[in-house]
Amino acid sequence: MFFRKLKTALMLAAAISLAVSAPAFAVHDILDSDSYILEETDDGWVCTDLEGEPLTGWVEDEDENLYYFEDGEMDQGWDKIKGEWYYFDPETGILATDTQFLNYDVDEDGKVVKIHEW
């Protein structure tokens, strides 16, 4: 009985360790660069599939910059995506990573991880 509980506890600890070490984007699909068209319009950047339909989701460019598109339109500023807060440069739309904005820390995956109260 004791060893069965110990085994269960160790398996649970291992599962939690693996979940915590997984990158945030493991839960996000990043669009394959061959599956979308990125185009600048008068209103900003637009992302569509190869048939011209607006896309929603994460896009990585050739310089490994990450962007998020909502119905084809580039996200800018603060946004909550799948329960997590992210900051996108208001001019370029590039996801901020491993930095601090105002009183917010942003981790290497772009998620807000700490709020400083000054």
Biopython code that builds the backbone (N, CA, C, O; Angstrom):
import numpy as np
from Bio.PDB.StructureBuilder import StructureBuilder

atoms = [
    (1, "MET", "N", (0.834, -1.191, 0.000)),
    (1, "MET", "CA", (0.000, 0.000, 0.000)),
    (1, "MET", "C", (0.879, 1.255, 0.000)),
    (1, "MET", "O", (0.658, 2.179, -0.782)),
    (2, "PHE", "N", (1.884, 1.273, 0.893)),
    (2, "PHE", "CA", (2.766, 2.440, 0.984)),
    (2, "PHE", "C", (3.489, 2.694, -0.337)),
    (2, "PHE", "O", (3.591, 3.836, -0.786)),
    (3, "PHE", "N", (3.992, 1.615, -0.959)),
    (3, "PHE", "CA", (4.751, 1.770, -2.198)),
    (3, "PHE", "C", (3.863, 2.206, -3.358)),
    (3, "PHE", "O", (4.315, 2.919, -4.254)),
    (4, "ARG", "N", (2.615, 1.783, -3.344)),
    (4, "ARG", "CA", (1.691, 2.208, -4.392)),
    (4, "ARG", "C", (1.413, 3.706, -4.272)),
    (4, "ARG", "O", (1.367, 4.407, -5.283)),
    (5, "LYS", "N", (1.230, 4.200, -3.057)),
    (5, "LYS", "CA", (1.022, 5.637, -2.843)),
    (5, "LYS", "C", (2.273, 6.429, -3.205)),
    (5, "LYS", "O", (2.191, 7.509, -3.790)),
    (6, "LEU", "N", (3.437, 5.877, -2.847)),
    (6, "LEU", "CA", (4.693, 6.539, -3.185)),
    (6, "LEU", "C", (4.873, 6.613, -4.697)),
    (6, "LEU", "O", (5.265, 7.648, -5.235)),
    (7, "LYS", "N", (4.586, 5.513, -5.372)),
    (7, "LYS", "CA", (4.695, 5.472, -6.841)),
    (7, "LYS", "C", (3.745, 6.496, -7.469)),
    (7, "LYS", "O", (4.130, 7.212, -8.393)),
    (8, "THR", "N", (2.524, 6.567, -6.979)),
    (8, "THR", "CA", (1.541, 7.533, -7.489)),
    (8, "THR", "C", (2.023, 8.965, -7.260)),
    (8, "THR", "O", (1.909, 9.814, -8.144)),
    (9, "ALA", "N", (2.559, 9.225, -6.074)),
    (9, "ALA", "CA", (3.056, 10.573, -5.763)),
    (9, "ALA", "C", (4.227, 10.946, -6.662)),
    (9, "ALA", "O", (4.305, 12.080, -7.134)),
    (10, "LEU", "N", (5.133, 10.014, -6.903)),
    (10, "LEU", "CA", (6.282, 10.283, -7.771)),
    (10, "LEU", "C", (5.855, 10.507, -9.217)),
    (10, "LEU", "O", (6.407, 11.374, -9.896)),
    (11, "MET", "N", (4.893, 9.747, -9.690)),
    (11, "MET", "CA", (4.391, 9.931, -11.056)),
    (11, "MET", "C", (3.706, 11.284, -11.193)),
    (11, "MET", "O", (3.873, 11.963, -12.206)),
    (12, "LEU", "N", (2.946, 11.675, -10.196)),
    (12, "LEU", "CA", (2.279, 12.975, -10.219)),
    (12, "LEU", "C", (3.305, 14.100, -10.210)),
    (12, "LEU", "O", (3.161, 15.073, -10.950)),
    (13, "ALA", "N", (4.338, 13.977, -9.382)),
    (13, "ALA", "CA", (5.401, 14.993, -9.324)),
    (13, "ALA", "C", (6.114, 15.099, -10.658)),
    (13, "ALA", "O", (6.425, 16.204, -11.103)),
    (14, "ALA", "N", (6.380, 13.976, -11.305)),
    (14, "ALA", "CA", (7.043, 13.995, -12.611)),
    (14, "ALA", "C", (6.156, 14.666, -13.660)),
    (14, "ALA", "O", (6.644, 15.450, -14.474)),
    (15, "ALA", "N", (4.872, 14.366, -13.644)),
    (15, "ALA", "CA", (3.949, 14.974, -14.609)),
    (15, "ALA", "C", (3.878, 16.480, -14.421)),
    (15, "ALA", "O", (3.862, 17.226, -15.399)),
    (16, "ILE", "N", (3.834, 16.934, -13.175)),
    (16, "ILE", "CA", (3.793, 18.374, -12.894)),
    (16, "ILE", "C", (5.091, 19.026, -13.343)),
    (16, "ILE", "O", (5.062, 20.113, -13.920)),
    (17, "SER", "N", (6.215, 18.396, -13.097)),
    (17, "SER", "CA", (7.511, 18.941, -13.516)),
    (17, "SER", "C", (7.574, 19.107, -15.029)),
    (17, "SER", "O", (8.054, 20.127, -15.524)),
    (18, "LEU", "N", (7.092, 18.114, -15.759)),
    (18, "LEU", "CA", (7.101, 18.204, -17.218)),
    (18, "LEU", "C", (6.171, 19.301, -17.705)),
    (18, "LEU", "O", (6.511, 20.018, -18.646)),
    (19, "ALA", "N", (5.020, 19.447, -17.097)),
    (19, "ALA", "CA", (4.066, 20.475, -17.504)),
    (19, "ALA", "C", (4.624, 21.867, -17.264)),
    (19, "ALA", "O", (4.426, 22.764, -18.083)),
    (20, "VAL", "N", (5.312, 22.055, -16.160)),
    (20, "VAL", "CA", (5.864, 23.368, -15.832)),
    (20, "VAL", "C", (7.018, 23.720, -16.752)),
    (20, "VAL", "O", (7.202, 24.890, -17.086)),
    (21, "SER", "N", (7.804, 22.727, -17.170)),
    (21, "SER", "CA", (8.971, 23.001, -18.000)),
    (21, "SER", "C", (8.628, 23.188, -19.464)),
    (21, "SER", "O", (9.471, 23.652, -20.232)),
    (22, "ALA", "N", (7.415, 22.841, -19.876)),
    (22, "ALA", "CA", (7.029, 23.005, -21.276)),
    (22, "ALA", "C", (6.876, 24.480, -21.612)),
    (22, "ALA", "O", (6.339, 25.237, -20.803)),
    (23, "PRO", "N", (7.338, 24.911, -22.792)),
    (23, "PRO", "CA", (7.203, 26.312, -23.160)),
    (23, "PRO", "C", (5.742, 26.703, -23.336)),
    (23, "PRO", "O", (4.894, 25.865, -23.642)),
    (24, "ALA", "N", (5.465, 27.979, -23.141)),
    (24, "ALA", "CA", (4.087, 28.469, -23.245)),
    (24, "ALA", "C", (3.493, 28.204, -24.619)),
    (24, "ALA", "O", (2.292, 27.969, -24.748)),
    (25, "PHE", "N", (4.338, 28.241, -25.647)),
    (25, "PHE", "CA", (3.807, 28.065, -26.985)),
    (25, "PHE", "C", (3.516, 26.615, -27.326)),
    (25, "PHE", "O", (3.061, 26.311, -28.429)),
    (26, "ALA", "N", (3.777, 25.714, -26.377)),
    (26, "ALA", "CA", (3.399, 24.325, -26.596)),
    (26, "ALA", "C", (1.885, 24.215, -26.726)),
    (26, "ALA", "O", (1.387, 23.284, -27.359)),
    (27, "VAL", "N", (1.148, 25.152, -26.136)),
    (27, "VAL", "CA", (-0.312, 25.125, -26.221)),
    (27, "VAL", "C", (-0.833, 25.974, -27.373)),
    (27, "VAL", "O", (-2.036, 25.998, -27.636)),
    (28, "HIS", "N", (0.062, 26.667, -28.055)),
    (28, "HIS", "CA", (-0.326, 27.502, -29.188)),
    (28, "HIS", "C", (0.176, 26.882, -30.481)),
    (28, "HIS", "O", (1.290, 26.361, -30.535)),
    (29, "ASP", "N", (-0.628, 26.935, -31.499)),
    (29, "ASP", "CA", (-0.173, 26.523, -32.819)),
    (29, "ASP", "C", (0.445, 27.733, -33.493)),
    (29, "ASP", "O", (-0.179, 28.791, -33.573)),
    (30, "ILE", "N", (1.667, 27.583, -33.978)),
    (30, "ILE", "CA", (2.302, 28.651, -34.752)),
    (30, "ILE", "C", (2.162, 28.265, -36.206)),
    (30, "ILE", "O", (2.556, 27.170, -36.607)),
    (31, "LEU", "N", (1.596, 29.169, -37.004)),
    (31, "LEU", "CA", (1.324, 28.861, -38.398)),
    (31, "LEU", "C", (2.614, 28.620, -39.172)),
    (31, "LEU", "O", (3.598, 29.340, -39.002)),
    (32, "ASP", "N", (2.598, 27.618, -40.006)),
    (32, "ASP", "CA", (3.723, 27.289, -40.866)),
    (32, "ASP", "C", (3.881, 28.406, -41.899)),
    (32, "ASP", "O", (2.894, 28.850, -42.487)),
    (33, "SER", "N", (5.114, 28.861, -42.122)),
    (33, "SER", "CA", (5.352, 29.997, -43.020)),
    (33, "SER", "C", (4.899, 29.727, -44.449)),
    (33, "SER", "O", (4.718, 30.670, -45.219)),
    (34, "ASP", "N", (4.713, 28.471, -44.820)),
    (34, "ASP", "CA", (4.231, 28.144, -46.169)),
    (34, "ASP", "C", (2.710, 28.145, -46.257)),
    (34, "ASP", "O", (2.148, 27.887, -47.322)),
    (35, "SER", "N", (2.034, 28.437, -45.131)),
    (35, "SER", "CA", (0.576, 28.323, -45.128)),
    (35, "SER", "C", (-0.143, 29.660, -45.012)),
    (35, "SER", "O", (-1.366, 29.683, -44.873)),
    (36, "TYR", "N", (0.581, 30.769, -45.064)),
    (36, "TYR", "CA", (-0.078, 32.068, -44.937)),
    (36, "TYR", "C", (0.596, 33.124, -45.814)),
    (36, "TYR", "O", (1.723, 32.963, -46.282)),
    (37, "ILE", "N", (-0.150, 34.207, -46.011)),
    (37, "ILE", "CA", (0.367, 35.367, -46.739)),
    (37, "ILE", "C", (0.262, 36.560, -45.804)),
    (37, "ILE", "O", (-0.811, 36.849, -45.276)),
    (38, "LEU", "N", (1.362, 37.243, -45.603)),
    (38, "LEU", "CA", (1.418, 38.431, -44.748)),
    (38, "LEU", "C", (1.491, 39.636, -45.674)),
    (38, "LEU", "O", (2.382, 39.721, -46.520)),
    (39, "GLU", "N", (0.556, 40.568, -45.516)),
    (39, "GLU", "CA", (0.455, 41.682, -46.449)),
    (39, "GLU", "C", (0.201, 42.979, -45.695)),
    (39, "GLU", "O", (-0.622, 43.019, -44.781)),
    (40, "GLU", "N", (0.902, 44.034, -46.075)),
    (40, "GLU", "CA", (0.680, 45.338, -45.460)),
    (40, "GLU", "C", (-0.383, 46.089, -46.252)),
    (40, "GLU", "O", (-0.302, 46.204, -47.475)),
    (41, "THR", "N", (-1.395, 46.605, -45.523)),
    (41, "THR", "CA", (-2.461, 47.388, -46.139)),
    (41, "THR", "C", (-2.440, 48.784, -45.534)),
    (41, "THR", "O", (-1.608, 49.072, -44.674)),
    (42, "ASP", "N", (-3.336, 49.646, -45.971)),
    (42, "ASP", "CA", (-3.440, 50.997, -45.410)),
    (42, "ASP", "C", (-3.830, 50.949, -43.929)),
    (42, "ASP", "O", (-3.492, 51.858, -43.170)),
    (43, "ASP", "N", (-4.541, 49.892, -43.515)),
    (43, "ASP", "CA", (-4.996, 49.753, -42.129)),
    (43, "ASP", "C", (-4.019, 48.984, -41.249)),
    (43, "ASP", "O", (-4.251, 48.866, -40.046)),
    (44, "GLY", "N", (-2.941, 48.460, -41.806)),
    (44, "GLY", "CA", (-1.970, 47.677, -41.040)),
    (44, "GLY", "C", (-1.694, 46.358, -41.725)),
    (44, "GLY", "O", (-2.013, 46.174, -42.900)),
    (45, "TRP", "N", (-1.092, 45.432, -40.973)),
    (45, "TRP", "CA", (-0.741, 44.122, -41.515)),
    (45, "TRP", "C", (-1.919, 43.177, -41.433)),
    (45, "TRP", "O", (-2.665, 43.170, -40.454)),
    (46, "VAL", "N", (-2.079, 42.373, -42.487)),
    (46, "VAL", "CA", (-3.160, 41.401, -42.570)),
    (46, "VAL", "C", (-2.547, 40.039, -42.891)),
    (46, "VAL", "O", (-1.593, 39.942, -43.664)),
    (47, "CYS", "N", (-3.107, 38.989, -42.288)),
    (47, "CYS", "CA", (-2.631, 37.627, -42.514)),
    (47, "CYS", "C", (-3.787, 36.794, -43.055)),
    (47, "CYS", "O", (-4.855, 36.728, -42.447)),
    (48, "THR", "N", (-3.562, 36.155, -44.209)),
    (48, "THR", "CA", (-4.592, 35.316, -44.810)),
    (48, "THR", "C", (-3.995, 33.958, -45.165)),
    (48, "THR", "O", (-2.778, 33.795, -45.245)),
    (49, "ASP", "N", (-4.883, 32.993, -45.376)),
    (49, "ASP", "CA", (-4.401, 31.699, -45.865)),
    (49, "ASP", "C", (-4.132, 31.843, -47.366)),
    (49, "ASP", "O", (-4.310, 32.925, -47.927)),
    (50, "LEU", "N", (-3.713, 30.778, -48.001)),
    (50, "LEU", "CA", (-3.332, 30.840, -49.412)),
    (50, "LEU", "C", (-4.512, 31.116, -50.333)),
    (50, "LEU", "O", (-4.327, 31.490, -51.491)),
    (51, "GLU", "N", (-5.735, 30.930, -49.815)),
    (51, "GLU", "CA", (-6.940, 31.235, -50.606)),
    (51, "GLU", "C", (-7.467, 32.640, -50.324)),
    (51, "GLU", "O", (-8.470, 33.050, -50.908)),
    (52, "GLY", "N", (-6.798, 33.386, -49.432)),
    (52, "GLY", "CA", (-7.205, 34.756, -49.138)),
    (52, "GLY", "C", (-8.133, 34.918, -47.950)),
    (52, "GLY", "O", (-8.600, 36.026, -47.688)),
    (53, "GLU", "N", (-8.415, 33.835, -47.217)),
    (53, "GLU", "CA", (-9.290, 33.916, -46.052)),
    (53, "GLU", "C", (-8.495, 34.407, -44.835)),
    (53, "GLU", "O", (-7.367, 33.961, -44.624)),
    (54, "PRO", "N", (-9.066, 35.323, -44.027)),
    (54, "PRO", "CA", (-8.368, 35.829, -42.831)),
    (54, "PRO", "C", (-8.032, 34.698, -41.860)),
    (54, "PRO", "O", (-8.826, 33.780, -41.658)),
    (55, "LEU", "N", (-6.842, 34.780, -41.263)),
    (55, "LEU", "CA", (-6.403, 33.777, -40.302)),
    (55, "LEU", "C", (-6.391, 34.345, -38.889)),
    (55, "LEU", "O", (-6.247, 35.551, -38.690)),
    (56, "THR", "N", (-6.543, 33.465, -37.922)),
    (56, "THR", "CA", (-6.426, 33.815, -36.517)),
    (56, "THR", "C", (-5.374, 32.911, -35.916)),
    (56, "THR", "O", (-5.421, 31.693, -36.085)),
    (57, "GLY", "N", (-4.424, 33.508, -35.212)),
    (57, "GLY", "CA", (-3.431, 32.697, -34.534)),
    (57, "GLY", "C", (-2.044, 33.299, -34.551)),
    (57, "GLY", "O", (-1.831, 34.439, -34.962)),
    (58, "TRP", "N", (-1.104, 32.483, -34.086)),
    (58, "TRP", "CA", (0.293, 32.893, -33.968)),
    (58, "TRP", "C", (1.015, 32.715, -35.288)),
    (58, "TRP", "O", (0.845, 31.706, -35.973)),
    (59, "VAL", "N", (1.827, 33.712, -35.642)),
    (59, "VAL", "CA", (2.617, 33.680, -36.867)),
    (59, "VAL", "C", (4.054, 34.022, -36.506)),
    (59, "VAL", "O", (4.303, 34.966, -35.756)),
    (60, "GLU", "N", (4.991, 33.261, -37.035)),
    (60, "GLU", "CA", (6.411, 33.538, -36.833)),
    (60, "GLU", "C", (7.016, 33.898, -38.178)),
    (60, "GLU", "O", (6.859, 33.160, -39.151)),
    (61, "ASP", "N", (7.718, 35.045, -38.239)),
    (61, "ASP", "CA", (8.341, 35.433, -39.499)),
    (61, "ASP", "C", (9.739, 34.829, -39.626)),
    (61, "ASP", "O", (10.194, 34.093, -38.751)),
    (62, "GLU", "N", (10.411, 35.155, -40.735)),
    (62, "GLU", "CA", (11.731, 34.573, -40.997)),
    (62, "GLU", "C", (12.784, 35.000, -39.978)),
    (62, "GLU", "O", (13.815, 34.338, -39.857)),
    (63, "ASP", "N", (12.552, 36.088, -39.241)),
    (63, "ASP", "CA", (13.476, 36.540, -38.196)),
    (63, "ASP", "C", (13.097, 36.007, -36.814)),
    (63, "ASP", "O", (13.657, 36.437, -35.806)),
    (64, "GLU", "N", (12.160, 35.083, -36.769)),
    (64, "GLU", "CA", (11.664, 34.457, -35.551)),
    (64, "GLU", "C", (10.906, 35.417, -34.638)),
    (64, "GLU", "O", (10.795, 35.165, -33.438)),
    (65, "ASN", "N", (10.382, 36.511, -35.186)),
    (65, "ASN", "CA", (9.493, 37.397, -34.439)),
    (65, "ASN", "C", (8.109, 36.773, -34.427)),
    (65, "ASN", "O", (7.662, 36.220, -35.432)),
    (66, "LEU", "N", (7.430, 36.862, -33.288)),
    (66, "LEU", "CA", (6.084, 36.308, -33.183)),
    (66, "LEU", "C", (5.044, 37.415, -33.201)),
    (66, "LEU", "O", (5.233, 38.487, -32.625)),
    (67, "TYR", "N", (3.946, 37.127, -33.876)),
    (67, "TYR", "CA", (2.815, 38.038, -33.989)),
    (67, "TYR", "C", (1.556, 37.248, -33.673)),
    (67, "TYR", "O", (1.566, 36.017, -33.693)),
    (68, "TYR", "N", (0.476, 37.957, -33.382)),
    (68, "TYR", "CA", (-0.810, 37.295, -33.209)),
    (68, "TYR", "C", (-1.833, 38.025, -34.068)),
    (68, "TYR", "O", (-1.895, 39.255, -34.075)),
    (69, "PHE", "N", (-2.620, 37.262, -34.781)),
    (69, "PHE", "CA", (-3.639, 37.835, -35.643)),
    (69, "PHE", "C", (-5.010, 37.400, -35.177)),
    (69, "PHE", "O", (-5.239, 36.225, -34.889)),
    (70, "GLU", "N", (-5.925, 38.358, -35.103)),
    (70, "GLU", "CA", (-7.314, 38.111, -34.747)),
    (70, "GLU", "C", (-8.141, 38.401, -35.985)),
    (70, "GLU", "O", (-8.266, 39.554, -36.398)),
    (71, "ASP", "N", (-8.703, 37.363, -36.573)),
    (71, "ASP", "CA", (-9.480, 37.489, -37.814)),
    (71, "ASP", "C", (-8.686, 38.190, -38.903)),
    (71, "ASP", "O", (-9.223, 39.029, -39.627)),
    (72, "GLY", "N", (-7.412, 37.850, -39.019)),
    (72, "GLY", "CA", (-6.574, 38.374, -40.072)),
    (72, "GLY", "C", (-5.853, 39.663, -39.751)),
    (72, "GLY", "O", (-4.914, 40.029, -40.458)),
    (73, "GLU", "N", (-6.266, 40.375, -38.692)),
    (73, "GLU", "CA", (-5.653, 41.660, -38.364)),
    (73, "GLU", "C", (-4.630, 41.504, -37.250)),
    (73, "GLU", "O", (-4.864, 40.795, -36.271)),
    (74, "MET", "N", (-3.476, 42.185, -37.411)),
    (74, "MET", "CA", (-2.382, 42.086, -36.451)),
    (74, "MET", "C", (-2.757, 42.686, -35.105)),
    (74, "MET", "O", (-3.332, 43.771, -35.023)),
    (75, "ASP", "N", (-2.416, 41.954, -34.055)),
    (75, "ASP", "CA", (-2.641, 42.413, -32.695)),
    (75, "ASP", "C", (-1.569, 43.433, -32.319)),
    (75, "ASP", "O", (-0.412, 43.299, -32.719)),
    (76, "GLN", "N", (-1.954, 44.448, -31.554)),
    (76, "GLN", "CA", (-1.012, 45.473, -31.107)),
    (76, "GLN", "C", (-1.396, 45.903, -29.699)),
    (76, "GLN", "O", (-2.576, 45.933, -29.352)),
    (77, "GLY", "N", (-0.384, 46.238, -28.880)),
    (77, "GLY", "CA", (-0.639, 46.625, -27.495)),
    (77, "GLY", "C", (-0.890, 45.400, -26.633)),
    (77, "GLY", "O", (-0.429, 44.306, -26.960)),
    (78, "TRP", "N", (-1.618, 45.572, -25.535)),
    (78, "TRP", "CA", (-1.907, 44.481, -24.604)),
    (78, "TRP", "C", (-3.089, 43.676, -25.098)),
    (78, "TRP", "O", (-4.054, 44.230, -25.624)),
    (79, "ASP", "N", (-3.007, 42.338, -24.924)),
    (79, "ASP", "CA", (-4.152, 41.490, -25.256)),
    (79, "ASP", "C", (-4.117, 40.225, -24.409)),
    (79, "ASP", "O", (-3.049, 39.707, -24.081)),
    (80, "LYS", "N", (-5.292, 39.743, -24.066)),
    (80, "LYS", "CA", (-5.426, 38.497, -23.309)),
    (80, "LYS", "C", (-5.794, 37.399, -24.304)),
    (80, "LYS", "O", (-6.834, 37.460, -24.960)),
    (81, "ILE", "N", (-4.918, 36.388, -24.406)),
    (81, "ILE", "CA", (-5.106, 35.300, -25.354)),
    (81, "ILE", "C", (-5.078, 33.992, -24.575)),
    (81, "ILE", "O", (-4.100, 33.689, -23.890)),
    (82, "LYS", "N", (-6.151, 33.223, -24.682)),
    (82, "LYS", "CA", (-6.269, 31.936, -23.982)),
    (82, "LYS", "C", (-5.920, 32.067, -22.510)),
    (82, "LYS", "O", (-5.221, 31.219, -21.956)),
    (83, "GLY", "N", (-6.407, 33.135, -21.873)),
    (83, "GLY", "CA", (-6.243, 33.320, -20.438)),
    (83, "GLY", "C", (-4.934, 33.950, -19.992)),
    (83, "GLY", "O", (-4.740, 34.155, -18.794)),
    (84, "GLU", "N", (-4.033, 34.262, -20.909)),
    (84, "GLU", "CA", (-2.741, 34.866, -20.574)),
    (84, "GLU", "C", (-2.629, 36.242, -21.228)),
    (84, "GLU", "O", (-3.120, 36.457, -22.336)),
    (85, "TRP", "N", (-1.970, 37.178, -20.518)),
    (85, "TRP", "CA", (-1.760, 38.522, -21.062)),
    (85, "TRP", "C", (-0.442, 38.579, -21.818)),
    (85, "TRP", "O", (0.564, 38.029, -21.370)),
    (86, "TYR", "N", (-0.453, 39.258, -22.985)),
    (86, "TYR", "CA", (0.715, 39.445, -23.832)),
    (86, "TYR", "C", (0.791, 40.909, -24.241)),
    (86, "TYR", "O", (-0.219, 41.612, -24.249)),
    (87, "TYR", "N", (2.009, 41.368, -24.585)),
    (87, "TYR", "CA", (2.187, 42.735, -25.070)),
    (87, "TYR", "C", (2.832, 42.693, -26.454)),
    (87, "TYR", "O", (3.873, 42.066, -26.653)),
    (88, "PHE", "N", (2.190, 43.376, -27.407)),
    (88, "PHE", "CA", (2.674, 43.473, -28.781)),
    (88, "PHE", "C", (3.026, 44.925, -29.061)),
    (88, "PHE", "O", (2.255, 45.830, -28.745)),
    (89, "ASP", "N", (4.192, 45.143, -29.653)),
    (89, "ASP", "CA", (4.626, 46.503, -29.969)),
    (89, "ASP", "C", (3.526, 47.210, -30.758)),
    (89, "ASP", "O", (3.038, 46.668, -31.750)),
    (90, "PRO", "N", (3.124, 48.419, -30.331)),
    (90, "PRO", "CA", (2.026, 49.126, -30.998)),
    (90, "PRO", "C", (2.309, 49.487, -32.459)),
    (90, "PRO", "O", (1.373, 49.655, -33.240)),
    (91, "GLU", "N", (3.568, 49.608, -32.833)),
    (91, "GLU", "CA", (3.892, 49.970, -34.219)),
    (91, "GLU", "C", (4.195, 48.765, -35.097)),
    (91, "GLU", "O", (3.748, 48.707, -36.243)),
    (92, "THR", "N", (4.956, 47.792, -34.571)),
    (92, "THR", "CA", (5.372, 46.654, -35.389)),
    (92, "THR", "C", (4.514, 45.416, -35.189)),
    (92, "THR", "O", (4.453, 44.560, -36.071)),
    (93, "GLY", "N", (3.845, 45.306, -34.037)),
    (93, "GLY", "CA", (3.054, 44.123, -33.727)),
    (93, "GLY", "C", (3.874, 42.959, -33.216)),
    (93, "GLY", "O", (3.321, 41.885, -32.980)),
    (94, "ILE", "N", (5.191, 43.132, -33.034)),
    (94, "ILE", "CA", (6.057, 42.052, -32.574)),
    (94, "ILE", "C", (5.792, 41.767, -31.093)),
    (94, "ILE", "O", (5.692, 42.690, -30.285)),
    (95, "LEU", "N", (5.681, 40.498, -30.751)),
    (95, "LEU", "CA", (5.476, 40.076, -29.371)),
    (95, "LEU", "C", (6.700, 40.426, -28.538)),
    (95, "LEU", "O", (7.822, 40.072, -28.900)),
    (96, "ALA", "N", (6.487, 41.121, -27.420)),
    (96, "ALA", "CA", (7.576, 41.441, -26.490)),
    (96, "ALA", "C", (7.919, 40.193, -25.690)),
    (96, "ALA", "O", (7.029, 39.477, -25.231)),
    (97, "THR", "N", (9.216, 39.936, -25.525)),
    (97, "THR", "CA", (9.656, 38.777, -24.756)),
    (97, "THR", "C", (10.817, 39.159, -23.852)),
    (97, "THR", "O", (11.636, 40.014, -24.187)),
    (98, "ASP", "N", (10.868, 38.505, -22.701)),
    (98, "ASP", "CA", (11.980, 38.633, -21.764)),
    (98, "ASP", "C", (12.358, 40.092, -21.485)),
    (98, "ASP", "O", (13.509, 40.493, -21.656)),
    (99, "THR", "N", (11.361, 40.876, -21.051)),
    (99, "THR", "CA", (11.577, 42.308, -20.824)),
    (99, "THR", "C", (10.600, 42.821, -19.777)),
    (99, "THR", "O", (9.859, 42.048, -19.168)),
    (100, "GLN", "N", (10.608, 44.137, -19.576)),
    (100, "GLN", "CA", (9.681, 44.766, -18.637)),
    (100, "GLN", "C", (9.067, 45.982, -19.310)),
    (100, "GLN", "O", (9.768, 46.788, -19.922)),
    (101, "PHE", "N", (7.752, 46.106, -19.189)),
    (101, "PHE", "CA", (7.032, 47.277, -19.682)),
    (101, "PHE", "C", (6.299, 47.890, -18.515)),
    (101, "PHE", "O", (5.529, 47.222, -17.824)),
    (102, "LEU", "N", (6.546, 49.177, -18.301)),
    (102, "LEU", "CA", (5.968, 49.878, -17.170)),
    (102, "LEU", "C", (6.218, 49.049, -15.912)),
    (102, "LEU", "O", (7.372, 48.885, -15.516)),
    (103, "ASN", "N", (5.190, 48.530, -15.284)),
    (103, "ASN", "CA", (5.402, 47.726, -14.081)),
    (103, "ASN", "C", (5.049, 46.249, -14.300)),
    (103, "ASN", "O", (4.614, 45.573, -13.368)),
    (104, "TYR", "N", (5.232, 45.750, -15.521)),
    (104, "TYR", "CA", (4.931, 44.362, -15.869)),
    (104, "TYR", "C", (6.182, 43.654, -16.367)),
    (104, "TYR", "O", (6.893, 44.181, -17.222)),
    (105, "ASP", "N", (6.457, 42.460, -15.839)),
    (105, "ASP", "CA", (7.516, 41.606, -16.354)),
    (105, "ASP", "C", (6.906, 40.661, -17.372)),
    (105, "ASP", "O", (5.840, 40.087, -17.148)),
    (106, "VAL", "N", (7.598, 40.505, -18.498)),
    (106, "VAL", "CA", (7.162, 39.615, -19.562)),
    (106, "VAL", "C", (8.231, 38.534, -19.720)),
    (106, "VAL", "O", (9.415, 38.849, -19.839)),
    (107, "ASP", "N", (7.822, 37.250, -19.722)),
    (107, "ASP", "CA", (8.802, 36.169, -19.785)),
    (107, "ASP", "C", (9.269, 35.900, -21.216)),
    (107, "ASP", "O", (8.885, 36.603, -22.150)),
    (108, "GLU", "N", (10.113, 34.860, -21.370)),
    (108, "GLU", "CA", (10.692, 34.552, -22.676)),
    (108, "GLU", "C", (9.661, 34.078, -23.688)),
    (108, "GLU", "O", (9.942, 34.061, -24.886)),
    (109, "ASP", "N", (8.466, 33.689, -23.230)),
    (109, "ASP", "CA", (7.388, 33.292, -24.128)),
    (109, "ASP", "C", (6.407, 34.429, -24.394)),
    (109, "ASP", "O", (5.438, 34.254, -25.133)),
    (110, "GLY", "N", (6.658, 35.604, -23.789)),
    (110, "GLY", "CA", (5.815, 36.761, -24.021)),
    (110, "GLY", "C", (4.676, 36.943, -23.038)),
    (110, "GLY", "O", (3.931, 37.918, -23.134)),
    (111, "LYS", "N", (4.522, 36.009, -22.079)),
    (111, "LYS", "CA", (3.432, 36.110, -21.105)),
    (111, "LYS", "C", (3.813, 37.066, -19.975)),
    (111, "LYS", "O", (4.968, 37.125, -19.555)),
    (112, "VAL", "N", (2.813, 37.815, -19.489)),
    (112, "VAL", "CA", (3.025, 38.632, -18.298)),
    (112, "VAL", "C", (3.148, 37.682, -17.112)),
    (112, "VAL", "O", (2.261, 36.862, -16.874)),
    (113, "VAL", "N", (4.250, 37.792, -16.368)),
    (113, "VAL", "CA", (4.473, 36.879, -15.257)),
    (113, "VAL", "C", (4.502, 37.575, -13.912)),
    (113, "VAL", "O", (4.349, 36.922, -12.879)),
    (114, "LYS", "N", (4.696, 38.897, -13.898)),
    (114, "LYS", "CA", (4.767, 39.581, -12.608)),
    (114, "LYS", "C", (4.340, 41.033, -12.791)),
    (114, "LYS", "O", (4.688, 41.682, -13.777)),
    (115, "ILE", "N", (3.587, 41.519, -11.832)),
    (115, "ILE", "CA", (3.187, 42.921, -11.811)),
    (115, "ILE", "C", (3.815, 43.564, -10.584)),
    (115, "ILE", "O", (3.614, 43.115, -9.456)),
    (116, "HIS", "N", (4.570, 44.612, -10.822)),
    (116, "HIS", "CA", (5.208, 45.324, -9.712)),
    (116, "HIS", "C", (4.293, 46.442, -9.238)),
    (116, "HIS", "O", (3.798, 47.230, -10.044)),
    (117, "GLU", "N", (4.072, 46.509, -7.961)),
    (117, "GLU", "CA", (3.279, 47.599, -7.399)),
    (117, "GLU", "C", (4.235, 48.591, -6.782)),
    (117, "GLU", "O", (4.835, 48.323, -5.741)),
    (118, "TRP", "N", (4.378, 49.739, -7.425)),
    (118, "TRP", "CA", (5.304, 50.765, -6.944)),
    (118, "TRP", "C", (4.581, 51.863, -6.230)),
    (118, "TRP", "O", (5.209, 52.811, -5.759)),
]
sb = StructureBuilder()
sb.init_structure("model")
sb.init_model(0)
sb.init_chain("A")
sb.init_seg("    ")
for serial, (resi, resn, name, xyz) in enumerate(atoms, 1):
    if name == "N":
        sb.init_residue(resn, " ", resi, " ")
    sb.init_atom(name, np.array(xyz, "f"), 0.0, 1.0, " ", f" {name:<3s}", serial, name[0])
structure = sb.get_structure()
